[in-house]
Amino acid sequence: MYDRPRRSFAPIREGEELDVKIESAGKKGDGIAKVKGFVIFIPNVKEGDQVRIKVTRVLNKVGFGEVIGEAQKTEGKEKTDESNDEESSNDEDAEYNFEE
């Protein structure tokens, strides 16, 4: 009855390359990204980074990856960013403070 191998329902596979955004940092300082709700730990990144990773290990509930470069931009995303810029420039009453 329990002799069957466990199936992995992870939405990622070992060796796969993905563009991810680091959503937070784990207890040991690793970055945490999610792909369809599946947690991936990535070392040497900080919250907010957008990076391209290679999945190095996949377990039942979590995965691990390493950074192989910057996230690649897609044409659809660039078009979305341009339309947002146009809306912002038309809003003359808005005040923006970019200083920290």
C-alpha positions in Angstrom: 0.0 0.0 0.0 2.8 2.4 0.8 5.4 1.0 -1.6 4.6 3.5 -4.4 7.2 6.3 -4.9 6.1 9.8 -3.9 5.1 12.1 -6.6 6.5 15.5 -6.7 3.9 18.2 -7.4 6.6 21.0 -7.5 6.0 23.4 -10.4 9.7 23.5 -11.1 12.4 21.0 -12.1 16.0 20.6 -11.3 18.2 22.4 -13.9 15.4 24.7 -15.0 16.2 28.4 -15.5 13.7 30.9 -14.2 13.3 34.7 -13.7 12.2 35.4 -10.2 11.7 38.3 -7.8 13.1 37.9 -4.3 10.1 38.5 -2.0 11.8 38.3 1.4 14.8 37.0 3.3 14.9 33.7 5.2 16.3 33.3 8.8 19.7 32.5 7.5 19.8 35.4 5.0 18.9 33.5 1.9 16.5 35.1 -0.5 13.0 33.6 -0.8 11.2 33.6 -4.2 7.9 31.8 -5.1 6.8 30.1 -8.3 3.1 29.3 -8.2 3.3 29.3 -4.4 6.3 27.0 -4.3 9.1 28.4 -2.2 12.7 28.6 -3.6 15.7 29.6 -1.5 18.4 31.5 -3.2 21.7 32.6 -1.5 23.5 35.9 -2.0 20.5 38.1 -2.9 18.4 40.7 -1.1 14.7 41.5 -1.0 13.5 43.1 -4.2 16.2 41.7 -6.5 15.0 40.4 -9.8 17.3 37.6 -10.9 17.6 34.7 -13.3 18.2 31.5 -11.4 19.0 27.9 -12.1 17.2 25.4 -9.9 19.8 23.2 -8.2 17.6 21.0 -6.0 13.9 20.3 -5.6 12.4 18.7 -2.5 8.7 18.0 -1.7 7.9 21.4 -0.3 10.8 23.7 -1.2 13.5 24.2 -3.8 16.9 25.7 -4.0 18.5 27.8 -6.8 21.6 29.8 -7.6 21.8 33.1 -9.4 23.0 32.9 -13.0 22.3 36.5 -14.0 19.8 39.3 -14.1 16.2 38.7 -15.0 15.5 39.0 -18.7 13.0 41.6 -19.7 10.2 40.6 -22.0 8.6 42.9 -24.6 5.2 42.7 -23.0 6.6 43.9 -19.7 8.4 46.9 -21.4 5.2 47.9 -23.0 3.4 47.8 -19.7 6.1 50.0 -18.1 5.8 52.5 -20.9 2.0 52.9 -20.5 2.5 53.4 -16.7 5.1 56.1 -17.4 2.6 58.0 -19.6 -0.1 57.9 -17.0 2.3 59.2 -14.3 3.6 62.1 -16.4 0.0 63.3 -17.0 -0.7 63.5 -13.3 0.6 67.0 -12.6 -0.9 67.2 -9.1 1.0 64.2 -7.7 4.0 64.8 -5.5 6.7 62.2 -5.5 9.5 62.0 -2.9 12.2 59.6 -4.0 14.7 60.4 -1.2 15.2 57.9 1.6 
